[in-house]
Amino acid sequence: MKKIISLLLAALLCMGALTACESAKAPKADDGRIKIVTTIFPEYDWVMNVLGDKKADADVTILLDNGVDLHNYQPTVEDIVKISEADLFIYVGGESDEWVEDVLKGSVNDKMIVINLMDVLGDAAKEEEVIEGMECEEEEEEGEEGEEIEYDEHVWLSLKNASLFVNEIEIALETIDEANATAYRANASEYIEKINNLDADYEKAVSEAETKMLLFGDRFPFRYMVDDYNLSYYAAFVGCSTETEASFKTVTFLAEKMDENSLKAVMTIEGNDHKIAETIIQNTESKDQKVLTLNSMQSVTAGDIKEGATYLSIMEKNLEVLKEALQ
């Protein structure tokens, strides 16, 4: 990936050299709007809420708006140009974002503010966890020296984290656009209150639930969420896994856990393939459990946003699913 990014940056430099004289004669007009680039949907939606009625004063881009999730994303030349010219760039900062470092070196805006969500969390960032019953990842490529700690990237699925991130975004916007600082502070305060209220609803739902366990017949990107509410879990794969097939051993283990704990649902994340979850159910004693889906917001599209999808609306729907799963 780093080699690809380096080649793209080299191509951009060549393009810049070829057009330098023309640009000097006819400079590109700047409409004066704040340029903000976000990588994923939650970041984009947080920004839009802090901007409030100042949205027209900003040019906000979301890079992953076509259904490709963070783990499979590769920036285009156009994406790199947008980032290099941004006043504010927000990204997750996990292993999937290793390409960012090279892109930032080519930035043309020396006043750019960069928000790395993992850095905002600091010591609160969680290591990727492999628990009993999970499929093991394929062995690392030969020749790699040692094992680096891998952190769980799905930081946006914690409402508690979201409050921290929104506050960080507000501070950045206030720095970039001091004239509208009061509006940004008010918008952020109102939005954080909504996030905190929904967080309280989650707390209440879990406290009243009959069971405190979830079982995923899928990848598991909800580590931050379950830790927030002291829920236990089992899953077929870690959150960043590329595996699509579960072994018979994994399926039977998860089916046995469903029976042992009288669980009424197998959880999945968004997507059409729930084959593993259905196979787990077929290996339980009752074979009558439900398949329920929690939205991890890893494949939100521009179309979804146009139709009204928001971070809070998705988390509200997830709460209803969670209530049903914990009955």
Secondary structure, DSSP 8 states (H G I E B T S, - for coil): -HHHHHHHHHHHHHHHHHHHHHHHHS-------EEEEESSHHHHHHHHHHHGGGGGGEEEEES--BS--GGG----HHHHHHHHT-SEEEE--SGGGTTHHHHHHT-S-TT-EEEEHHHHHGGG--B----TT--------TT--S----B---GGG-HHHHHHHHHHHHHHHHHH-GGGHHHHHHHHHHHHHHHHHHHHHHHHHHHH-S--EEEEEEEE--HHHHHHTT-EEEEEEETT-------HHHHHHHHHHHHHHT--EEEEESSS--HHHHHHHHTSSS---EEEEE--SSS-BHHHHHTT--HHHHHHHHHHHHHHHT-
